[in-house]
Amino acid sequence: MKRVWKYILLVFVLLVVSIGGYGLYIFKFKEYDVADPEVEEIIEDPYVITLPDGTEIVVDKEGNIIEERKDEPAEDNLEGSQNEDTQSEDPTPSENDPNQVTGDSEQQRLTVAEIKEKYIPSLKELENQANSNLDALIQKAYDEYSAKRANGESIDIGYFYNKYMGAANGLEARTDAAFNALMTIIENELEENGYSKAHAQSLRDDYNAAKEERRSNLLKKAKEYL
C-alpha cells in the first residue's frame, strides 16, 4: 500500500478534473519555492552507458557525451601477452603469398538484426538507470509528503504538482537526451555497414511505448486506490 501512495503523489492531481479556474491558477500561474538540492541531484545525475565494446560513455542532460572511458588491461597481463606474441611470431609472409588472408576479407558485415541486438544491453542499462532515478524522485516526494502530514502541516497540492511534476518532466527530458545519444551511435554503425539508419526506428518505437506504458501504469494505480 505504501508503494502505491508513492506513485499517487506524482499523478493524483491529474485526476482532479472539476476544480475550475482556481485549480488552473494553483497549478499553472501561482509561484512556489520548489528549490531542493536533493531533487536537483537526482535530475542532474548524468547517465553512464556501457557500449558493446566495453566503453562507458557519460551523457549530460543535453545529450552530449562528455566522457568516454574504457578499462585498460593490467600492465602485467599486457606484458605477458606481448611476450607470447613475440615468441609465437612467424616470419613475415611474402606479399605474393597466395595463402595470406587480409583483415578486410576476414571481416564479415553484421546484419541489421545483429547490430541492433548487441545494443540491447546498453538500452536496458539506460532504462534501469531511468527507473532508478524515477524511484528516487518518487521516494523523495513520498518522504516530504509524509513529513508534512506527521508535522500537522497543510498539504498544498499546487506545490507538490509544480515541484515533482516539473522534476519528473526534467528527468524524462534528460532520459530522452541520453537515449538519443545512444541511438546516434547505433544509427552511425548501421550506416557504416551499408544500412539505412531507418532500421533503428523500431528501437525508438519500443522506447516510446515503454514511456507510455509507464505513465499508464502510474495513472491506473492512482485510479484504483484513490
N, C-alpha and C positions, 0 to 999 in steps of 0.2 A: 504493500500500500504506500509506503514511504517513497518508493521509486516512482510510482505513478504521480504523486504530488510534485516530484521534482520536474517531471515533464509538463505538468499542468501549468506551472509557473510561467513558462515561456509561451504558452498558447491560449491560456484561458481568456485573455482579453479579446482574442479574435472571435470568441463565441458571443460576445456581448453585442447584439445587433439592434438593440432598441434603446440606446442611451441618448440619441438625439444630438443636438448641437453642442451640448456641454461635453459629451464624450469626444466629439471631434476636437474640441478645444484642449482637453487634458492630454489627448494622445498626440496631437499634431502641432499645436501652437504654444502651449504652456511650456516654459523653460524649466528644466530641472538640473540640479547639480548632480551629475551622474559620474563624475570623475572617480575612478577606482583603480589604483595601481595593480591590484591583483587581476582585475578583468583585463586591463591593458596587457599584462604579462601573458595571459592566455592568448589574446588576439595577435600579439606581435611575435610570438614564438615562431621562428622560421621552420619550414618543413625540411626534413632531411630524407632524401630518397636514394635508395641503392639501385643502381643500374645493373643490367645483366652481367657486365664485365667486372662487377665489384666496386666500381667507382661510386662514391657517395657525392651527391650534389646537394648543396644548401640553397634553398629558394626563398627569397624575401617576399614581402607582401605584394610587391608589384609583379611578381613572376620572374624576376631576374635571378639568374644563377650567380650567386655571389661567392661561391667557393666550390671547388672540386677537390676531393681527396680520395686517395687510394692507398691501401695498406701496402707498404713496401716489404719484399721478402727479407727475412732475417739475414744479417750480414754473413753469419757462419754458413747458413744454408746456401746463400748465393755463391760464396767462395767454393764450397764443396761442389756445387753444380757446375761451376766454371772449370774446376779441375777434372771432373768427369768428362765434360765436353772436350777438354784438351786431349785427354787420354784416348778418347774414342773417335777423334777426328780421323777421317780417311783422307788420302791425298786428294787434292782439288781435281775434280773431274775435268776432262778436256771439254772445251766449248763445243767441240764437234761430236761429243759422245751422244749417240742416239738414245741411250738409256737414261740420260739425265732428264728429270722432270722439273719443270719450272713451277714456282709457287703459284702463279696465276692459274695454271691448269689443274692444280690440286684443289683449289678453292671451288666450292660449289655454291651457286647462288641460292640463298634461302628463299623459301616460298613466302607468300604473304601470311599464311597461317602461322608459319614458324616464327616470323618476325613479331607478329602480334602476341603469340603465345609466350615468348621469352620475356615480354614486358609485363605479363600478368602479375608476377610477384611485386613489381615496382608499383603498379596501380593499387594492389591490395595494401601495400605498406602505406601509401598515401591515404587510402580510405581509413585504415586503422588509426592513423595519427589524427585525421579529421574527427573521427568518432570520439577519440580520447579527449581532444580539445573541447568538443561539444559537451561531453560528460562533465568535464571540469567546470565549464561555464554553467551548466545546469546545477551542479552541486553548489557552486558559489551563490546562485540565485536562491536555492533552497535554504542554504545556511543563513543568508541575510533575512529572508522571509521568516524563518523560524526564530531568529534572534529578535526581530521586531515584535513578533507575537509574544514571545516569552517576556519581553520588557513592557508589554502592555501598550506598545506604540500602535498608532493607526496605520493601516495598510493603504498606501497611495498607489492605486492601480496604474495611474499615468506614469508615475516614477518607475515602477517595475517594467512597464511596457517600453518606455523610452530607453532605459538603461540596458535591459537584457535583449530586447528585440534588436536594438541597434548593434549591440555586441555580436549577436548571432548573425546578423547580416554582414557585419565586418568579417567575421570568421568564415562565412561562406564565400565571400569575395576573395579572401586570401587562399582558400582551398581551390577555388576556380583558377586563380592565377598559377598556383603550383601545378595543377592538373594540365593547364595549357602549356606550361614549360615542358612538362614530360611529354605531352603529345607532339610538340615541335620536334623533339628528339626522335620519336617513333616515326613521324612523317618524313623526316630527313632520311632515316635509314631505309624506308620504303622507296623513296626516290633514288637513293644511291644504288639500290638493287634493281632499278628499272621499272618500278611500280608507281602508280598514281597514289598520292597521299590520301585520295578519297577512300582508299581501302581502310583507313583508320576511323572512318565515320562511325562504324559500329561501336567502337570503344567510347566515343563521345556520347552516343545514344545510351549506352549502358550506364555511363556516369550520370547523365541527366535523369535517367529512370530511377537510379538509386537515390538521387536527391529528392525526387518527387515522392518516392515511397517512404523516405524518412519523414518528410513533412506530413504525409497522410497518416502514418502511424502515430505521430505525436497528436494530431488532431483527433484521431479515433480514440486514443486513450483518454483525452480530455473529455470527450463527449460521454464516454462510458462511466466516468467516475464523478462528473460534476453533478 
